[in-house]
């Protein structure tokens, strides 16, 4: 009989590994961006709130 519990835990471990790889890649990309050429006005990113009804 197939051991579904073992298969589930193996899958969960591999998904966690993949998430760690993606998080590390994101952090490295952000670090490279922040270490790049400086902007005289500073580095600021405004993310609009889609639920906001302000102008």
C-alpha positions as CSV (number, residue, x, y, z in Angstrom):
1,X,0.0,0.0,0.0
2,X,1.2,3.5,-0.8
3,X,2.5,5.5,2.2
4,X,0.7,8.8,1.6
5,X,1.9,10.3,4.8
6,X,5.5,9.8,3.8
7,X,4.8,11.2,0.3
8,X,3.0,14.3,1.9
9,X,6.0,15.1,4.2
10,X,8.5,14.7,1.3
11,X,6.4,17.1,-0.8
12,X,6.1,19.5,2.1
13,X,9.8,19.5,2.6
14,X,10.5,20.1,-1.1
15,X,8.0,23.0,-1.2
16,X,9.7,24.5,1.9
17,X,13.1,24.2,0.1
18,X,11.7,25.9,-3.0
19,X,10.3,28.7,-0.9
20,X,13.7,29.2,0.8
21,X,15.4,29.4,-2.7
22,X,12.9,31.9,-3.9
23,X,13.2,34.0,-0.7
24,X,17.0,34.0,-1.0
25,X,16.8,35.0,-4.6
26,X,14.5,37.9,-3.8
27,X,16.7,39.1,-0.9
28,X,19.8,38.9,-3.1
29,X,18.0,40.9,-5.9
30,X,16.9,43.5,-3.4
31,X,20.4,43.8,-2.0
32,X,21.9,44.2,-5.4
33,X,19.4,46.9,-6.2
34,X,20.1,48.8,-3.0
35,X,23.8,48.5,-3.5
36,X,23.6,49.9,-7.0
37,X,24.1,53.4,-8.2
38,X,22.8,55.8,-5.6
39,X,19.9,58.1,-6.5
40,X,20.2,61.7,-5.3
41,X,16.6,61.8,-4.2
42,X,16.9,58.5,-2.2
43,X,15.2,55.2,-2.9
44,X,11.5,55.2,-2.3
45,X,8.9,53.0,-3.9
46,X,5.3,53.9,-3.4
47,X,2.9,51.0,-3.7
48,X,-0.7,52.4,-4.3
49,X,-3.4,50.9,-2.1
50,X,-5.9,49.4,-4.5
51,X,-8.7,49.7,-1.8
52,X,-7.9,53.4,-1.3
53,X,-10.5,55.9,-2.6
54,X,-8.2,58.9,-2.2
55,X,-6.9,61.0,-5.1
